[in-house]
């Protein structure tokens, strides 16, 4: 029963799945960062969260609007709060004491995202919440509250119809820059317990329903069931961190295994696993760098890297080569 639920194919038999080293653009909640790390260490060409972590569909839609238009932020687009300059459309990763630093980082990130999206084979969008936050006085929806006083915001549970419209805007903006890219939506398995258990379930169910309606209307995208894998298949608190909200390392590894099965070309699976072994080899620690065993280990990976460079001439193995030569 579980396998039937999970192995419901994301891609049809005639669809091209993700291939080794493909360019993949990721955006959305903190779970998208987890996916980014797992793809990056397998040598995929990846760009993640050019606005920082975004949870709600409105913020993601607004980000893609900016990226499509290659928007240039000015001083009037940011605000000062507690000695730092920030953007209501961005995560706090973009906050700096100097306004010019905030503006430069934002504009560089948008420019890079615009160029990367044009070449991306896939875009993976992780939706976190159906709740959005609006500044009461300015009547402006924000991507991040930046530790402003809570009474400055109104919390809004967005309707399914509004979420649908935002998702359509996301798809249209992506396709206007890159008509060939394939879009994969997924829902974050992170439980937003600060909203309350009931409110969290309302939020996730609205995201699911909005995506389901769009599929029924033949909108062209794929759905990867990260949320369903963690909540309905693993369904055990031993797969969560101590906050009982975030999936732990084991859970994310299991989710990525399913991602490989459902979204990545089977013939490339061995290559991807080899790249992961290479990453783990670099992370390998030894107490005796001069032992015969360690020298054999280093020599074997030097030889493997030479083979990889010949087999995949377009992939940069400089970092790995330097590591083992040093």
BALOBA-1460 file (C-alpha; in Angstrom, 3 decimals):
// residues 326
<rec num="1" residu="x" x="0.000" y="0.000" z="0.000"/>
<rec num="2" residu="x" x="2.814" y="2.418" z="0.901"/>
<rec num="3" residu="x" x="4.723" y="1.722" z="-2.286"/>
<rec num="4" residu="x" x="1.626" y="2.339" z="-4.399"/>
<rec num="5" residu="x" x="1.194" y="5.688" z="-2.712"/>
<rec num="6" residu="x" x="4.790" y="6.771" z="-3.094"/>
<rec num="7" residu="x" x="5.763" y="5.310" z="-6.431"/>
<rec num="8" residu="x" x="2.897" y="6.967" z="-8.192"/>
<rec num="9" residu="x" x="5.124" y="8.395" z="-10.965"/>
<rec num="10" residu="x" x="5.935" y="12.095" z="-10.939"/>
<rec num="11" residu="x" x="6.938" y="11.957" z="-14.607"/>
<rec num="12" residu="x" x="5.156" y="10.026" z="-17.336"/>
<rec num="13" residu="x" x="7.045" y="7.417" z="-19.363"/>
<rec num="14" residu="x" x="7.568" y="9.876" z="-22.232"/>
<rec num="15" residu="x" x="8.929" y="12.691" z="-20.092"/>
<rec num="16" residu="x" x="12.627" y="13.435" z="-19.774"/>
<rec num="17" residu="x" x="13.657" y="13.226" z="-16.130"/>
<rec num="18" residu="x" x="16.531" y="15.032" z="-14.441"/>
<rec num="19" residu="x" x="19.922" y="13.943" z="-15.773"/>
<rec num="20" residu="x" x="23.287" y="13.998" z="-14.024"/>
<rec num="21" residu="x" x="24.799" y="17.498" z="-13.783"/>
<rec num="22" residu="x" x="21.639" y="19.275" z="-15.021"/>
<rec num="23" residu="x" x="21.087" y="22.932" z="-14.131"/>
<rec num="24" residu="x" x="18.424" y="23.166" z="-11.423"/>
<rec num="25" residu="x" x="16.927" y="26.335" z="-9.899"/>
<rec num="26" residu="x" x="15.455" y="25.908" z="-6.402"/>
<rec num="27" residu="x" x="13.306" y="28.321" z="-4.435"/>
<rec num="28" residu="x" x="10.993" y="28.272" z="-1.430"/>
<rec num="29" residu="x" x="11.043" y="27.151" z="2.171"/>
<rec num="30" residu="x" x="13.984" y="25.872" z="4.224"/>
<rec num="31" residu="x" x="13.372" y="22.370" z="2.834"/>
<rec num="32" residu="x" x="14.454" y="23.648" z="-0.592"/>
<rec num="33" residu="x" x="17.827" y="24.430" z="1.001"/>
<rec num="34" residu="x" x="18.076" y="20.788" z="2.130"/>
<rec num="35" residu="x" x="17.393" y="19.626" z="-1.432"/>
<rec num="36" residu="x" x="19.897" y="22.135" z="-2.790"/>
<rec num="37" residu="x" x="22.658" y="20.766" z="-0.550"/>
<rec num="38" residu="x" x="21.958" y="17.179" z="-1.604"/>
<rec num="39" residu="x" x="21.967" y="18.100" z="-5.291"/>
<rec num="40" residu="x" x="25.057" y="20.291" z="-5.004"/>
<rec num="41" residu="x" x="27.157" y="17.599" z="-3.384"/>
<rec num="42" residu="x" x="26.246" y="15.322" z="-6.295"/>
<rec num="43" residu="x" x="27.729" y="17.911" z="-8.685"/>
<rec num="44" residu="x" x="24.472" y="19.241" z="-10.116"/>
<rec num="45" residu="x" x="24.614" y="22.820" z="-11.389"/>
<rec num="46" residu="x" x="22.312" y="24.454" z="-8.827"/>
<rec num="47" residu="x" x="21.164" y="27.858" z="-7.639"/>
<rec num="48" residu="x" x="19.060" y="28.144" z="-4.492"/>
<rec num="49" residu="x" x="16.818" y="30.801" z="-2.946"/>
<rec num="50" residu="x" x="18.046" y="34.049" z="-4.551"/>
<rec num="51" residu="x" x="15.740" y="35.917" z="-2.127"/>
<rec num="52" residu="x" x="16.620" y="33.763" z="0.853"/>
<rec num="53" residu="x" x="14.077" y="31.386" z="2.364"/>
<rec num="54" residu="x" x="10.493" y="32.129" z="1.274"/>
<rec num="55" residu="x" x="7.506" y="30.328" z="2.749"/>
<rec num="56" residu="x" x="4.330" y="31.633" z="1.105"/>
<rec num="57" residu="x" x="3.201" y="31.591" z="-2.509"/>
<rec num="58" residu="x" x="2.762" y="35.367" z="-2.694"/>
<rec num="59" residu="x" x="6.417" y="36.003" z="-1.783"/>
<rec num="60" residu="x" x="7.623" y="33.379" z="-4.276"/>
<rec num="61" residu="x" x="5.375" y="34.846" z="-6.996"/>
<rec num="62" residu="x" x="6.703" y="38.346" z="-6.324"/>
<rec num="63" residu="x" x="10.286" y="37.057" z="-6.465"/>
<rec num="64" residu="x" x="9.763" y="35.493" z="-9.891"/>
<rec num="65" residu="x" x="8.153" y="38.737" z="-11.099"/>
<rec num="66" residu="x" x="11.305" y="40.624" z="-10.063"/>
<rec num="67" residu="x" x="13.595" y="37.992" z="-11.587"/>
<rec num="68" residu="x" x="11.686" y="38.019" z="-14.881"/>
<rec num="69" residu="x" x="11.936" y="41.819" z="-15.108"/>
<rec num="70" residu="x" x="15.525" y="41.878" z="-13.784"/>
<rec num="71" residu="x" x="14.320" y="44.456" z="-11.277"/>
<rec num="72" residu="x" x="16.904" y="46.875" z="-9.908"/>
<rec num="73" residu="x" x="16.266" y="47.776" z="-6.269"/>
<rec num="74" residu="x" x="16.821" y="51.377" z="-5.165"/>
<rec num="75" residu="x" x="17.172" y="53.013" z="-1.766"/>
<rec num="76" residu="x" x="13.394" y="53.580" z="-1.638"/>
<rec num="77" residu="x" x="12.842" y="49.796" z="-1.855"/>
<rec num="78" residu="x" x="14.512" y="49.100" z="1.489"/>
<rec num="79" residu="x" x="13.918" y="50.258" z="5.063"/>
<rec num="80" residu="x" x="16.065" y="50.766" z="8.142"/>
<rec num="81" residu="x" x="15.285" y="48.920" z="11.373"/>
<rec num="82" residu="x" x="17.541" y="48.541" z="14.418"/>
<rec num="83" residu="x" x="20.660" y="49.752" z="12.604"/>
<rec num="84" residu="x" x="20.278" y="47.455" z="9.587"/>
<rec num="85" residu="x" x="18.793" y="47.982" z="6.152"/>
<rec num="86" residu="x" x="16.354" y="45.344" z="4.951"/>
<rec num="87" residu="x" x="13.908" y="44.490" z="2.184"/>
<rec num="88" residu="x" x="10.387" y="43.325" z="2.997"/>
<rec num="89" residu="x" x="10.613" y="41.027" z="-0.041"/>
<rec num="90" residu="x" x="13.748" y="39.239" z="1.177"/>
<rec num="91" residu="x" x="15.051" y="37.071" z="3.979"/>
<rec num="92" residu="x" x="17.268" y="38.569" z="6.682"/>
<rec num="93" residu="x" x="20.316" y="37.121" z="4.875"/>
<rec num="94" residu="x" x="20.230" y="40.393" z="2.893"/>
<rec num="95" residu="x" x="20.332" y="42.681" z="5.951"/>
<rec num="96" residu="x" x="23.388" y="44.925" z="6.341"/>
<rec num="97" residu="x" x="24.393" y="47.946" z="8.377"/>
<rec num="98" residu="x" x="25.265" y="49.808" z="5.154"/>
<rec num="99" residu="x" x="22.337" y="50.400" z="2.774"/>
<rec num="100" residu="x" x="24.558" y="50.017" z="-0.284"/>
<rec num="101" residu="x" x="25.567" y="46.509" z="0.775"/>
<rec num="102" residu="x" x="21.921" y="45.457" z="1.066"/>
<rec num="103" residu="x" x="21.040" y="46.941" z="-2.338"/>
<rec num="104" residu="x" x="24.104" y="45.460" z="-4.057"/>
<rec num="105" residu="x" x="23.513" y="41.968" z="-2.682"/>
<rec num="106" residu="x" x="19.843" y="42.073" z="-3.716"/>
<rec num="107" residu="x" x="20.569" y="43.311" z="-7.240"/>
<rec num="108" residu="x" x="23.460" y="40.908" z="-7.813"/>
<rec num="109" residu="x" x="21.290" y="38.018" z="-6.656"/>
<rec num="110" residu="x" x="18.415" y="39.008" z="-8.976"/>
<rec num="111" residu="x" x="20.784" y="39.357" z="-11.943"/>
<rec num="112" residu="x" x="22.360" y="35.944" z="-11.249"/>
<rec num="113" residu="x" x="18.926" y="34.364" z="-10.823"/>
<rec num="114" residu="x" x="17.721" y="35.852" z="-14.129"/>
<rec num="115" residu="x" x="20.697" y="34.431" z="-16.013"/>
<rec num="116" residu="x" x="20.558" y="31.060" z="-14.274"/>
<rec num="117" residu="x" x="16.820" y="30.640" z="-14.832"/>
<rec num="118" residu="x" x="17.289" y="31.152" z="-18.567"/>
<rec num="119" residu="x" x="19.503" y="28.052" z="-18.733"/>
<rec num="120" residu="x" x="17.834" y="25.880" z="-16.073"/>
<rec num="121" residu="x" x="16.539" y="22.490" z="-17.135"/>
<rec num="122" residu="x" x="14.361" y="22.253" z="-14.007"/>
<rec num="123" residu="x" x="12.868" y="24.585" z="-11.413"/>
<rec num="124" residu="x" x="11.967" y="23.061" z="-8.041"/>
<rec num="125" residu="x" x="9.580" y="25.143" z="-5.928"/>
<rec num="126" residu="x" x="8.965" y="24.155" z="-2.305"/>
<rec num="127" residu="x" x="5.800" y="25.693" z="-0.854"/>
<rec num="128" residu="x" x="5.869" y="26.104" z="2.913"/>
<rec num="129" residu="x" x="2.686" y="27.802" z="4.024"/>
<rec num="130" residu="x" x="-0.671" y="29.214" z="2.952"/>
<rec num="131" residu="x" x="-0.271" y="31.954" z="5.552"/>
<rec num="132" residu="x" x="1.006" y="35.374" z="4.536"/>
<rec num="133" residu="x" x="1.861" y="38.317" z="6.758"/>
<rec num="134" residu="x" x="0.763" y="41.879" z="6.041"/>
<rec num="135" residu="x" x="2.100" y="45.074" z="7.585"/>
<rec num="136" residu="x" x="-0.997" y="46.646" z="9.112"/>
<rec num="137" residu="x" x="-0.004" y="50.275" z="8.648"/>
<rec num="138" residu="x" x="1.404" y="49.970" z="5.137"/>
<rec num="139" residu="x" x="-1.021" y="47.230" z="4.004"/>
<rec num="140" residu="x" x="1.917" y="45.454" z="2.415"/>
<rec num="141" residu="x" x="2.504" y="41.704" z="2.379"/>
<rec num="142" residu="x" x="6.007" y="40.745" z="3.491"/>
<rec num="143" residu="x" x="8.268" y="37.762" z="2.870"/>
<rec num="144" residu="x" x="9.888" y="38.015" z="6.308"/>
<rec num="145" residu="x" x="8.924" y="39.827" z="9.505"/>
<rec num="146" residu="x" x="12.561" y="40.660" z="10.405"/>
<rec num="147" residu="x" x="11.777" y="40.486" z="14.142"/>
<rec num="148" residu="x" x="9.489" y="43.505" z="13.986"/>
<rec num="149" residu="x" x="6.918" y="43.635" z="16.828"/>
<rec num="150" residu="x" x="4.215" y="41.035" z="16.208"/>
<rec num="151" residu="x" x="1.419" y="43.578" z="16.595"/>
<rec num="152" residu="x" x="2.667" y="45.333" z="13.440"/>
<rec num="153" residu="x" x="1.424" y="42.419" z="11.293"/>
<rec num="154" residu="x" x="-1.817" y="40.793" z="10.289"/>
<rec num="155" residu="x" x="-1.663" y="37.052" z="9.687"/>
<rec num="156" residu="x" x="-3.752" y="36.018" z="6.661"/>
<rec num="157" residu="x" x="-4.751" y="32.496" z="5.635"/>
<rec num="158" residu="x" x="-4.824" y="32.906" z="1.863"/>
<rec num="159" residu="x" x="-7.751" y="31.402" z="-0.028"/>
<rec num="160" residu="x" x="-7.289" y="28.465" z="-2.392"/>
<rec num="161" residu="x" x="-8.357" y="30.665" z="-5.306"/>
<rec num="162" residu="x" x="-5.710" y="33.281" z="-4.471"/>
<rec num="163" residu="x" x="-3.044" y="30.599" z="-4.132"/>
<rec num="164" residu="x" x="-4.058" y="29.225" z="-7.532"/>
<rec num="165" residu="x" x="-3.634" y="32.665" z="-9.103"/>
<rec num="166" residu="x" x="-0.232" y="33.121" z="-7.483"/>
<rec num="167" residu="x" x="0.911" y="29.701" z="-8.702"/>
<rec num="168" residu="x" x="-0.241" y="30.536" z="-12.243"/>
<rec num="169" residu="x" x="1.771" y="33.771" z="-12.055"/>
<rec num="170" residu="x" x="4.811" y="31.782" z="-10.940"/>
<rec num="171" residu="x" x="4.478" y="29.355" z="-13.857"/>
<rec num="172" residu="x" x="3.912" y="32.143" z="-16.400"/>
<rec num="173" residu="x" x="6.884" y="34.195" z="-15.199"/>
<rec num="174" residu="x" x="9.186" y="31.170" z="-15.331"/>
<rec num="175" residu="x" x="8.008" y="30.202" z="-18.809"/>
<rec num="176" residu="x" x="8.406" y="33.760" z="-20.093"/>
<rec num="177" residu="x" x="12.131" y="33.508" z="-19.327"/>
<rec num="178" residu="x" x="12.614" y="29.852" z="-20.219"/>
<rec num="179" residu="x" x="9.836" y="28.094" z="-22.100"/>
<rec num="180" residu="x" x="11.718" y="24.779" z="-22.075"/>
<rec num="181" residu="x" x="12.324" y="24.416" z="-18.347"/>
<rec num="182" residu="x" x="10.293" y="21.861" z="-16.404"/>
<rec num="183" residu="x" x="8.694" y="22.887" z="-13.108"/>
<rec num="184" residu="x" x="8.458" y="20.617" z="-10.070"/>
<rec num="185" residu="x" x="6.305" y="21.721" z="-7.143"/>
<rec num="186" residu="x" x="6.597" y="20.141" z="-3.748"/>
<rec num="187" residu="x" x="5.233" y="20.966" z="-0.301"/>
<rec num="188" residu="x" x="7.612" y="21.288" z="2.608"/>
<rec num="189" residu="x" x="7.327" y="18.516" z="5.210"/>
<rec num="190" residu="x" x="8.368" y="21.029" z="7.887"/>
<rec num="191" residu="x" x="5.449" y="21.373" z="10.303"/>
<rec num="192" residu="x" x="4.691" y="25.015" z="11.198"/>
<rec num="193" residu="x" x="3.773" y="24.261" z="14.797"/>
<rec num="194" residu="x" x="3.908" y="27.918" z="15.826"/>
<rec num="195" residu="x" x="0.755" y="28.329" z="13.775"/>
<rec num="196" residu="x" x="-0.812" y="25.515" z="15.798"/>
<rec num="197" residu="x" x="-1.376" y="21.923" z="14.699"/>
<rec num="198" residu="x" x="-4.850" y="22.607" z="13.275"/>
<rec num="199" residu="x" x="-3.746" y="25.781" z="11.499"/>
<rec num="200" residu="x" x="-0.705" y="23.989" z="10.057"/>
<rec num="201" residu="x" x="-2.966" y="21.290" z="8.606"/>
<rec num="202" residu="x" x="-5.322" y="23.909" z="7.146"/>
<rec num="203" residu="x" x="-2.357" y="25.643" z="5.556"/>
<rec num="204" residu="x" x="-0.820" y="22.517" z="3.989"/>
<rec num="205" residu="x" x="-4.212" y="21.281" z="2.761"/>
<rec num="206" residu="x" x="-4.842" y="24.569" z="0.931"/>
<rec num="207" residu="x" x="-1.514" y="24.280" z="-0.858"/>
<rec num="208" residu="x" x="-2.294" y="20.681" z="-1.854"/>
<rec num="209" residu="x" x="-5.787" y="21.596" z="-3.062"/>
<rec num="210" residu="x" x="-4.532" y="24.556" z="-5.110"/>
<rec num="211" residu="x" x="-1.907" y="22.394" z="-6.857"/>
<rec num="212" residu="x" x="-4.484" y="19.656" z="-7.459"/>
<rec num="213" residu="x" x="-6.887" y="22.127" z="-9.079"/>
<rec num="214" residu="x" x="-4.133" y="23.432" z="-11.349"/>
<rec num="215" residu="x" x="-3.254" y="19.911" z="-12.444"/>
<rec num="216" residu="x" x="-6.917" y="19.300" z="-13.232"/>
<rec num="217" residu="x" x="-6.810" y="22.458" z="-15.382"/>
<rec num="218" residu="x" x="-3.837" y="20.985" z="-17.282"/>
<rec num="219" residu="x" x="-1.251" y="23.428" z="-16.005"/>
<rec num="220" residu="x" x="2.124" y="21.999" z="-17.002"/>
<rec num="221" residu="x" x="4.122" y="21.066" z="-13.928"/>
<rec num="222" residu="x" x="5.120" y="17.994" z="-11.894"/>
<rec num="223" residu="x" x="4.504" y="17.217" z="-8.248"/>
<rec num="224" residu="x" x="6.977" y="15.529" z="-5.931"/>
<rec num="225" residu="x" x="5.353" y="14.279" z="-2.683"/>
<rec num="226" residu="x" x="7.961" y="15.293" z="-0.070"/>
<rec num="227" residu="x" x="5.264" y="16.251" z="2.439"/>
<rec num="228" residu="x" x="3.368" y="12.994" z="1.966"/>
<rec num="229" residu="x" x="6.513" y="10.875" z="2.297"/>
<rec num="230" residu="x" x="7.413" y="12.357" z="5.685"/>
<rec num="231" residu="x" x="3.924" y="12.793" z="7.143"/>
<rec num="232" residu="x" x="2.058" y="9.780" z="5.728"/>
<rec num="233" residu="x" x="4.756" y="7.198" z="5.038"/>
<rec num="234" residu="x" x="7.479" y="7.721" z="7.637"/>
<rec num="235" residu="x" x="4.874" y="9.029" z="10.132"/>
<rec num="236" residu="x" x="7.112" y="8.633" z="13.158"/>
<rec num="237" residu="x" x="8.643" y="11.301" z="15.415"/>
<rec num="238" residu="x" x="12.018" y="9.566" z="15.270"/>
<rec num="239" residu="x" x="12.299" y="11.110" z="11.787"/>
<rec num="240" residu="x" x="12.077" y="14.636" z="13.242"/>
<rec num="241" residu="x" x="14.526" y="16.880" z="15.061"/>
<rec num="242" residu="x" x="13.984" y="17.672" z="18.731"/>
<rec num="243" residu="x" x="11.581" y="20.494" z="17.803"/>
<rec num="244" residu="x" x="9.224" y="17.856" z="16.292"/>
<rec num="245" residu="x" x="8.812" y="20.214" z="13.333"/>
<rec num="246" residu="x" x="11.835" y="19.752" z="11.052"/>
<rec num="247" residu="x" x="12.624" y="16.406" z="9.402"/>
<rec num="248" residu="x" x="16.001" y="15.136" z="10.591"/>
<rec num="249" residu="x" x="18.955" y="14.003" z="8.481"/>
<rec num="250" residu="x" x="17.666" y="10.449" z="8.089"/>
<rec num="251" residu="x" x="14.261" y="11.678" z="6.923"/>
<rec num="252" residu="x" x="15.763" y="14.018" z="4.319"/>
<rec num="253" residu="x" x="18.005" y="11.214" z="3.034"/>
<rec num="254" residu="x" x="14.954" y="8.963" z="2.620"/>
<rec num="255" residu="x" x="13.070" y="11.756" z="0.837"/>
<rec num="256" residu="x" x="16.017" y="12.248" z="-1.500"/>
<rec num="257" residu="x" x="16.091" y="8.514" z="-2.251"/>
<rec num="258" residu="x" x="12.471" y="8.785" z="-3.362"/>
<rec num="259" residu="x" x="13.368" y="11.893" z="-5.348"/>
<rec num="260" residu="x" x="15.988" y="9.851" z="-7.191"/>
<rec num="261" residu="x" x="13.433" y="7.134" z="-7.953"/>
<rec num="262" residu="x" x="10.711" y="9.492" z="-9.145"/>
<rec num="263" residu="x" x="12.553" y="12.415" z="-10.717"/>
<rec num="264" residu="x" x="16.051" y="11.376" z="-11.854"/>
<rec num="265" residu="x" x="16.945" y="9.259" z="-14.879"/>
<rec num="266" residu="x" x="17.614" y="5.709" z="-13.710"/>
<rec num="267" residu="x" x="20.619" y="5.359" z="-16.019"/>
<rec num="268" residu="x" x="22.289" y="8.309" z="-14.253"/>
<rec num="269" residu="x" x="21.750" y="6.946" z="-10.767"/>
<rec num="270" residu="x" x="25.206" y="5.330" z="-10.550"/>
<rec num="271" residu="x" x="26.926" y="8.555" z="-11.640"/>
<rec num="272" residu="x" x="25.041" y="10.533" z="-9.012"/>
<rec num="273" residu="x" x="25.961" y="8.025" z="-6.320"/>
<rec num="274" residu="x" x="29.617" y="8.211" z="-7.370"/>
<rec num="275" residu="x" x="29.585" y="12.000" z="-7.003"/>
<rec num="276" residu="x" x="28.114" y="11.636" z="-3.541"/>
<rec num="277" residu="x" x="30.852" y="9.172" z="-2.581"/>
<rec num="278" residu="x" x="33.405" y="11.695" z="-3.808"/>
<rec num="279" residu="x" x="31.840" y="14.353" z="-1.569"/>
<rec num="280" residu="x" x="31.903" y="11.986" z="1.433"/>
<rec num="281" residu="x" x="35.526" y="11.098" z="0.697"/>
<rec num="282" residu="x" x="36.460" y="14.772" z="0.961"/>
<rec num="283" residu="x" x="34.668" y="14.979" z="4.310"/>
<rec num="284" residu="x" x="36.486" y="11.872" z="5.545"/>
<rec num="285" residu="x" x="38.684" y="12.530" z="8.591"/>
<rec num="286" residu="x" x="41.720" y="10.505" z="9.636"/>
<rec num="287" residu="x" x="43.986" y="10.736" z="12.662"/>
<rec num="288" residu="x" x="47.065" y="9.649" z="10.727"/>
<rec num="289" residu="x" x="47.529" y="11.385" z="7.384"/>
<rec num="290" residu="x" x="50.703" y="9.415" z="6.719"/>
<rec num="291" residu="x" x="49.360" y="5.924" z="7.288"/>
<rec num="292" residu="x" x="49.598" y="3.444" z="4.434"/>
<rec num="293" residu="x" x="45.833" y="2.960" z="4.509"/>
<rec num="294" residu="x" x="45.144" y="6.677" z="4.154"/>
<rec num="295" residu="x" x="47.700" y="7.060" z="1.360"/>
<rec num="296" residu="x" x="45.958" y="4.294" z="-0.578"/>
<rec num="297" residu="x" x="42.642" y="6.044" z="0.002"/>
<rec num="298" residu="x" x="44.003" y="9.347" z="-1.335"/>
<rec num="299" residu="x" x="45.663" y="7.691" z="-4.320"/>
<rec num="300" residu="x" x="42.467" y="5.889" z="-5.312"/>
<rec num="301" residu="x" x="40.510" y="9.155" z="-5.349"/>
<rec num="302" residu="x" x="43.216" y="10.989" z="-7.287"/>
<rec num="303" residu="x" x="42.880" y="8.319" z="-9.946"/>
<rec num="304" residu="x" x="39.089" y="8.494" z="-9.879"/>
<rec num="305" residu="x" x="39.138" y="12.269" z="-10.363"/>
<rec num="306" residu="x" x="41.376" y="11.882" z="-13.421"/>
<rec num="307" residu="x" x="38.838" y="9.398" z="-14.818"/>
<rec num="308" residu="x" x="35.929" y="11.748" z="-14.006"/>
<rec num="309" residu="x" x="37.646" y="14.656" z="-15.745"/>
<rec num="310" residu="x" x="38.073" y="12.600" z="-18.902"/>
<rec num="311" residu="x" x="34.534" y="11.236" z="-18.787"/>
<rec num="312" residu="x" x="32.852" y="14.555" z="-17.874"/>
<rec num="313" residu="x" x="35.021" y="17.311" z="-19.406"/>
<rec num="314" residu="x" x="32.399" y="20.014" z="-18.783"/>
<rec num="315" residu="x" x="32.329" y="19.429" z="-15.022"/>
<rec num="316" residu="x" x="34.749" y="21.290" z="-12.757"/>
<rec num="317" residu="x" x="36.639" y="18.984" z="-10.384"/>
<rec num="318" residu="x" x="39.238" y="21.601" z="-9.380"/>
<rec num="319" residu="x" x="38.201" y="21.701" z="-5.724"/>
<rec num="320" residu="x" x="38.250" y="17.908" z="-5.385"/>
<rec num="321" residu="x" x="41.573" y="17.596" z="-7.186"/>
<rec num="322" residu="x" x="43.173" y="20.278" z="-5.020"/>
<rec num="323" residu="x" x="41.873" y="18.645" z="-1.863"/>
<rec num="324" residu="x" x="43.420" y="15.259" z="-2.537"/>
<rec num="325" residu="x" x="46.671" y="16.675" z="-3.902"/>
<rec num="326" residu="x" x="47.163" y="18.710" z="-0.747"/>
